Structures are given as C-alpha cells and as structure tokens.
Amino acid sequence: MTFEDAKTRDAADSLAHCRERFRLPPGKIYLDGNSLGAMPASVPDRMAEVIDCEWGDDLIESWNKHDWMGAPERVAGRLAPLVGAEPDELLITDSTSINLFKLLGAALAARPKRSVILSEEGNFPSDLYVAQGMESFVRGSRLQTVPTDAIAASISDETAVVMLTHIDYRGGGRHDMKAINAAAHRAGALTLWDLSHSAGALAIDLDGDGCDLAVGCGYKYLNGGPGAPAFLFVARHLGGELSNPLPGWMGHAAPFAFDPEYRPCEGIGRFRTGTPSILGITALEAGLATFDGVFLTCLEAKSRSLSELFIGETERRCGGQVRLASPREPEARGSHVVFAHPHGYAVMRALIEAGVVGDFREPDLMRFGFAPLYNSHQDVWRAAEAIGRIIASGEWDQPRFHERRRVI
C-alpha cells in the first residue's frame, strides 16, 4: 500500500473527526494507547473548572451542589454503551486490582461449596497476584492455571469462578467470551473478565455474551489519564446474591447515619468502599465523552483496518527480521499488535526517539496499540516505514538504546 492509499482510507474514515477530540503532540505517532490513552482536549479546562470552582469556591458543598456523591454511578452511565451493559450494572471505583479482589471474594462467597479460581497460564501478572492473595484471604480457595486451549475443559464442579483477561496483554490474543461464559455456566461456575485491554477499542457485549462479572481500567483506551479510576461490572441477576468483601462507609445503605453495623445499600453501590476520587473521575468522564456518537461496530472495524495495515506494511519492509507474535486472524486478536525482534528493547527505544511511541514486553516483544478514535492509517503507514528504516540501518544498535529505563 502507498502513503496515498493510506490517505484515501483516512478520508473515508467515519471516525476521523474524533481525532480532534484529543491533544496529540506534534511530531509523534502515538501507538501506546493500550498502556496510556492520549489526553482528551477538554481535560485541562474541565479539570481547572472542578479545581477552581467546585473544590476551590464551593468546597464541601460540591458533594451536593455538583453531585460529587453520585459521580461513580453517573460516569458509569457513560461507560455502559461501550461495554454492552446497563448503567446500574456498572460502578466507577478504585483500581482494577482492588475491584478484582472484591469480585473474586464475592464470587467465592457465592459458591461456598467450590474452591477453585480457574485462570490461564500467562494471564496478566497483577491479576494472578490478586488471585494468589485470595488463597490466604479465603481459607481453602486456590488458584488453578492451565494452558489457554485447556480452559473450557478444565472447568469442573470445583470451579467457583473463571478469571480471564479478554485480550492477552502481550500477544493480543482474544478469548471467545460468549463460549467460555456458556461453558462455565453449564458447570455452575461464574465468570470474571478483565477488560483493561479491550474496553474502548473493541465491540464488547457483556450482557449479550452472558458475562457475570468484569473489571477494567480507565486509563488505556478509555483515555481517563494516568492512574484513572477503574470500573467493575456485576450482572443484574447477581446483584442481590453478591456481597462486597471490602465493605466501607460509602457502600452503606445510609453512610451519613454512621451506623456501627454495616448494612449494604441496594444495587451496584454496595461495591463502593471509600470516598470516590473526584478529580480522577472528572478526567475519566472527559475521556468517556470522546466516544460520544461512536458506534462500537465502527470502532472495531477501524481497529482491524489499522492493525491489518500495520502487519502488512511492517512485514513487507522487515521481512524475516521480525516475527509476528500476535494472532494473524483479525477476529482472534485485540487492538494491539506485537512483533518480536532479538533486540526488541533497543529497537523500541530507537523508535521512540524517532517519534514512534510503542512499548516493550519481555523477553523480545515490541507492542503497538491502535486507538481507533485518534490513530490514523497515515500514522500506521509512517510507523511501519520507521520500523523498516531503523532495523535495516542498524540505527537501534547504539549504547544508549540498550540502557534499561524504569518504564517503557
């Protein structure tokens, strides 16, 4: 494909106008939205308004005057269409790991005769750490990990909950959510999905696919900013069955009664624990607003178009010097593409210095994330060109590119 062909695709792109909703630094091709989304253009003014007026002038009155108290549920309403859920099934709160802990604990309590948390080998480490911690929190519970292709067959009458990440954080492989939910339900188990690498980039249908529980972060494709609040999902039919293992005053039926005995509120609000982070939720709300008017089918179609172009152009330029480490079939992967190179770390450092920003995962994986709202086909074409040039020239093999940074 030529650069002119890429421009033609962008001219026909129904999401092209969304790029204006972001502040993108000139001279950079940002392909790391799968780690930290770009900043929405509206964030500085909106944050200034909340800091100067709501916090600065109205102070504590803002809990009522500006409905700070209702922010976790109100902002969840903006998220609901992006993940195929009803607003009252979602809550914006805490971090992904804390939410995972809450829902794992709730699932184990709801299946008291079962003890196994089933997951896959190579799942996102943080998720596995939380599940390992649950073993000491809930006596008798245990984490069982199996190869990806053995998940469905490993669900048994001992399985309380199947905990999986929708999109593999390294290679980008995609689970068949609907099929795994069905297999778990046939065995009487619950399912818990981590949507951190799919929400905001793919068409997700939590209710339609029969999901029980889910978590996800707000700072990747949802563009909520570094450390943005996460979200949790509890299917409506489970709302009265599950309890929060980390109860706090904000999840109490009457938090300002200061009752010494905990009484959970009705609905999803019972999964609140402490005071919501208003500044974080404000930035996330601006991130979710960038999806206004966007159809999920268009979002996923553009994700595939960008990734297909990237794979084709990178392989054409690099030949056998890189290896595709993601599924080749579009329907089998998420919105990031991974290429392996023996010196992938140094190559990625050279690319970042050249203005093409991706990231690296051990041992040799270069990750490139495609955010359909602001990445263009021209971005992708130029990025592939840069990869080919840097590898062919050996530009990456300079001492400074081999020096390890704390984060990449």
N, C-alpha and C positions, 0 to 999 in steps of 0.2 A: 504494500500500500504506500502511496506517496503522501507527502505532507498536505498536498492539495485535497487528496481524498479524505484525510482526517478533518480538514476544514469544512468539507462538504457535509460530513457526518454531524459536525457541531452545528452547522447552520440548520439542520433538520431536527436537532435535539429539542424535545419538548420541555426538558428541564434546564436548558441553557440559561434562562433568566434567573434561576436560583443562585447562580454564581455571584450575582450582585448582592446577595444577602450576607456575604462574608467579607472580612478584611483579609485579603491574601497578599503577603509581602511580594513586592515586585522582584523579578529575577529568580524566584523559587518555584519549583514544581513540587508541590507537597503531596506525597504519596504515603503518608503515615497517619491518615485519619482513622486507621484501625487501632492506633495507640493513643492519639490525642487529636480530636477533631479541630478544625480551623475555628477561629473566633468569629462568631456572628457579628456583623457590622453594628447591630443595635446594642450590643452589650455595654460598651463604655457609657453611653448616655443613660441607659436603664439602670445600671449599677450606681451611677452618680445620683440619679433621682432617689433611689432607695437609701443610699448612704446620707445624702444631704437633707432630703425632705422627710422621708419616712422614719429613718433612725435619728437623724440629726435634729429635726424640728418636732416631730410627733412622738418620738421616744416610745415609751411603753404603750401609749395609746394605739400604736400601729397594730398591735395584736388584734384589736377590734376594728379600728378605722380602715386599715388596709388588708384585713383578713389574713394576717400572718398565720393565724391559728389554722386556717383551712388550706394553707398552701400545699401540704403534702398530697391531699386528695384533689385539690383544684388542678394542680400541674399534672397529676396523674391522668386527668381527663384529656389533656393534650397528647399524652403518650398513647392512650388506649387505641386509637385507629392505626398506629404504627405497628402494633403487635397483635392485632386481632383480638382484643379483649374489651370487656365492658369497663367503664370508668370505676365502678365500685368493686372491681376485682384487682385493682392496682393501688400501690402506695409508693410515693417518693420518700425514701428514708434511708439513713445510714449508708454504709458501704456495701459492696457486693458480698464481701466475705461475711460481714455481720448478718446480712439478710440470708445468706446461705446457711449459716449456723442456726438462725431462727427457724427456717423452714425444714431443715434436716431434723432438728429437735421436735418440731411439731409433727412431722411425718412419722418418726419413730414412736412418738406417744400415741398416734392414731392407729398404729399397727402393733400393739403391745405383745402379740404372740410371735412377732417376726423380729429379727435382729440384724439383718444384713443391709448395708448400704452398697449397692452394686454400681461400679463405675468402670471406666476403661483405663487400661494401662496408657500412660502418656497424657492423661487428662491434664488440664491446666493445674500446675502445682499448687497454687493457692487453694483451689477447690479441694484437692486431695488433703492438704494440710488441715483444713477445717473438718473434713470427714474423719481424719485421724484423731483430731482433738475430741470429736464427738464420742469416740470409743471410751475416753476417760470420763466424759460427762454423763453418758447414758450407759449404765452398767450392762454388760452383755452384748452391746452393739459392736459390730465390726465392719470394717471396710473390706470389700472384695473387689479386686480389679482384674479384668480379663481383657484379652485382645479385642479390638474393635469388632471383628467379624464374629465374635462369640457372645456378644451382649444378649441378644434375644434368647439364645439357647441357654444362657446361664441364669435367667430369671426363674426363681423357684418359689416354693411355699415358705422359704425362709427370708425372701427378699421383702423388705419393708418399703424401700424406695430405690428407684433407679435414678442416679445423679449423673447427668451428662452435659457437656458443653456442646451447644448446637453446631458451632463451627470450630474446628480444631485450630488452636491458636498458632500453631507452627505451619503446617502444610495447607490449612484452609479446607480440609475435607469436611463434608456436610452430612450430618445424620438425617435419616428419614424419620422425622419427628412423629408423624402420624402412625407409622408402622410400629415404632418402639412403644409408643403410648398404648397401642392396641395389645401388644404382647404383654406388657406389664399389667394391664387391666385384666387380661384373661387369667393371670396368675394371682390376682388380688393385690398387686403392689401399686404404689403411687409412683409418679414420675416428677422429677425436679430438673428443670433445664436452666443452664446458664446462657443467656442471650447476649453476652457482652460483645461478641464479635459478629453479631448479625442484626441486632435491632438498629434500624436507621439505614440499613444498606440492602436488606432483602425483604421479600414479602413474607411476613410471619402471620400465622393464624392460630393463636393459642387456643381459642375456643373451638374453632373448626377442626383442629387436629386432635382435640381431646386431651389437652395438657392439664395437669393437676396443679403444678407449682412451677414458678420460674423466678429467676433473679436476673439482673443485668446492670451494667454500669452506665453512667450518664455522660462520660467524657470522651468516648470514642466517636462512633458515627452519629451520636445524638448531639454532639457539639456543645456540651454543657460546661466545658472548662476543666482544668486540672483538678483532680480530686472531687469532681462534681458528685452530688448525692446519687445514690443508686436507686433501683426500684425493685419491688417484689410483686409477685402475682399469686393470688390464691383463687382458684376456680370457685365460682359462686356456690356450687353444690357442696363444697367442702367448708364453706365459711363458718358454719356453726359447729363443725366437728373438730377443728384445729385450734390449739391454744398457743400463745406466744411463750416460748421458754425463757425469754428475756423481758419479763413484764416491767413496765415503767409507768410513771405517773401520766404520761401523755396517752397511754393506751387504756387508761382507767375510764370507766363509764362517766365519772364526774371528777375530773382531775383537780378542780379547784375546791372540792369538798375536803381534800386532804384526808381522806378516809384511810386509817391504818391497815384496813383489809383491802386486798386487791379485788376489784370487780371489773372484768374486761368490758369494754364498750362493744356494741353490736357492730358487725361487719369488719371490713378490712382495717379499720382504725385500731383494732386491738393489737396489730403488729407494730404500732408505734412503741417506742421505748422512751427516749429522751426528747429534749427540745429540738425542733427542726432547725436546720441551718438555713436561715432566711437568705443570706447573701448567696450561698451555693444554689439554693432552689431558684433564686431570681435569675442567675446566669443560665441555669438549665432550662428555665421556661423560655428564655430568649433562643436557646438552641433548638428547642422543640418547635418554636414558631417558624424556623426556617423551612419546615416541612409543610407549611400551610399551602393547601391546594395541590399537593403532590399525591398521585396515585401510586400505591405500592407496586402495581404491575409495571409502571414506568420506571420506578426506582430500580427494581431488579433487572429489568431489560437493559437499562443503561449500564448497570454493574457488569453484566455479562458482555456487553459490547466493548466496554473498556478493557476488561481482562482478556478477552479473546484477542483484541488488537495488540495488547502488550505481549502476550505469549508469542504470537506470530512474529512480531517485529523483533523481539529480543532473540528468539531462536534464529531468525534469518540473519541477524548481524553477528551473533556469537557462535553459531554452530555448536560443536561439541564441547566448547569451553565452559558452558554452564549446563546444569541438569534441572529440568522442571521437577520440583518437589511437591507440587500440588496436583490434584486430580486433573486430568486433561479434559474430562467431560464437564461442560459448564454446570449442568444440574447437580453435579457431585461436589461442588466447592462453593465457598462463600465469596466475599468481595475482596479478598486479598490473594495475591499470587506469590509464590515462593520459588526462587531459583537457588540452587546450590552451586557453590564455587569453592575450591580448596582454600582460597584466601578470601572468603566472603566478607570477613570483617574489614579487611583493608580496602576491598573494592567498595564496600558501602561507605566507608569514611571518605574515600576519594569522590564518590558520587555526591555526598552531602556537601563537600567543599565546592563541587561544581554546580550546586544549586538544585540537585535532585534528591529529595529527602525521603528515604525509606528507613527501615531499621534492620537489625540483625538478631538472629537467634542461634544459639549454639547447636551443633558444632560448626556449621558452614552455611547457614541459611540466610539469604537476603530476602526480606519481606517487603512487599509493595502493596499498600492498601488503596483501594479505589472508592472514593466517596462520591456517589452519583450526583449530589447536589452541586458540588463545586469543581470536581475534576472534569477535564475535557479530553476529547480524543487527540487534540493537539498536544496537551500535556503528556499524554501517554506516548505518542509518537516521538516527541523530543526526549523523553526519558529513556526509551529504548535506544535511541541514537546515542545518547550519552553513555549508556552501559557498554554498547558495542565499541565506542571510541576508547573508553578508559581501559577496557580489558585488552583490546588489540594493541594499544600503545604501551601497555605495562605501566601506565601512569600511577596505578594503585600501589606499585611496589616501591614506595618511599617510606623511610623510617617513621615519619610522623603518622602515617596511616595505620601502622601496625601497633601503635601505642594505645593501650586499652583505656577507654573512658569509663566513668562510673555508670553512665546510661547511654545507650544507643538503640 
